[in-house]
């Protein structure tokens, strides 16, 4: 299992539109092979930033999702609302504890 963490900084005033587009993307990801779940986070000390956490069975599943039309549909919309390129890091999940 792999988790990708992406941190983005948004252009001032575009936060609500970016959030809506990312919610659409996360909703579309639900039907993708290998998708296990995700979160959209906002740090309390940086209201212009967002962190997107996505967990996939494999990195190959995530890469296949990037070729899906639903992903491409939101890519330009999201990137146009960001003030700089996103920072992305991959993590191998060593433990997943849930109720």
Secondary structure, DSSP 8 states (H G I E B T S, - for coil): -EEEEEEEEB-TT-HHHHHHHHHHHHHHHTTSTTEEEEEEE--TT-TTEEEEEEEES-HHHHHHHTTSHHHHHHHHHHHTTBSS--EEEEEE-S-----
